[in-house]
């Protein structure tokens, strides 16, 4: 009896020791495979709960087989041990009887040493494809033509139709835009060169003189037009807004432009006479009218070269001394056009 | 020169003889500010009233006081305050316990020259009472109506820098002033002279050199000053250009003008033009007279828009543009 009890104690101790071990089982679905076929392998590891088990994730962990893929791992507790199970897909390219197995790495608690538990080998047969050498060689198979489904054609038709519609719409839109655009304006005719201020003034003065305005008793009209010609000339020649300025302001501007003081004095007299006639019912006598006209001519003649260089002045005098052609276009026509009648000028003002 | 104008000229020369005398007397007290003195004369002879804008200390009160002294006329200064009442201005009925009757107590408005100081400090009802008296030249207290003295000139002042707590004059009221004059600081030389004058032991005092009758006669003479049709047309062009600038080739001004000058602007510009000719001792109006007074007649009658304010354009700049564009006869 004592011996029996000792045996039981020894057995229990042996069982407890084995319970601390890691056991690996390796099983394959079949024992015979064609070369290149995938093999389904099942790995079961039984280990204590506190052990850390590392399943292989590449071909390194398998003996005589190549790793292809793996499934998820399952675990369950069983009698104080944890039972881990995992399925793998393996492959082998050696045609022979092959012993395949797996090595599982594990770590004990508080120990960084990597221990390995190896499964027993499982023998399988890997076969070659059987070739019937008695048959003749066959030609390479034709390329397989996958039939095009109907909806691909439909899509093509719809796409082409949309493209055609877009092209038509663009054409219409462009056509409408072209129609809406105003016709290009005709290129402006080149402007006639402006008539020089002194020519303009002299022509108007001659016209005023020729019409015998004051001789006809229209003193106010004569002086108004005379004043307007003088101011028009000053506006064109000196680029001052003489038509919008009073006589006093014009005189001031002439001084600022550096016109000769005697000339300014005479101009002032003429403008004052015109102002008196225009605004104070003054009736100048013949001498005053002639003097005003003479002053205007003189002022224009004396200032026509103002602001010009000596060469420009000479060129202008030469151009004036040349006889004008008989039919000389609009410039001459405007220059020789009689000045606006005094009454009309008065109305406009 | 035709007989008519000659006669007018002679009469104007005769009636305006006192102008130089008056100017000389005023110049004894007021140094510089010639434009303001001229505008005072325009208001006085044109039978209008003047709105004066300028910072304090520019001799506004002194000017009108001196003018009154030069004419031996009565002068009153009324300080407009927020609590001023119309009765404080025009007068009221007071119960006399002795005879048991109400008696009229005339207010300070009964004088020849009134200085309404800081008119925009009083509420609308007081402003309205003054402006009505200015227009009607009579005041009704209780059931009795009193004519105001002649000549009667109101010079109202506004301070341009302190606008908080003020009652800006409505446009309709402002239009009743013949002129709005902006006064600027005196020149350096003028200010030196002012300083010396004021610290001297004897401050000069103006003495009467003109009678009120002279003024009334001069006013009549102003009306006979000749104004040619061309000048009338020029005045109308200027005023119409403030209403429809686009008709005068100034389309650019259109968005900047809220409203232009009223017919009162044309009337006052013509009248002020005549007075300018008169004080220049001329019997006829020339464009210079109109241009010289145009700013003062039109600046408070041309209202600018917000766009103009944003562009920092004032009514003066608009008037300037108009004067530079409208053709002078």
Interface residues (C-beta under 8 A of the other chain):
Chain A: X241 X243 X244 X245 X246 X247 X248 X275 X276 X278 X279 X280 X281 X282 X283 X346 X349
Chain B: X1 X2 X4 X5 X226 X228 X230 X231 X233 X283 X284 X285 X286 X287 X288 X291 X323 X324 X325 X326 X327 X328 X329
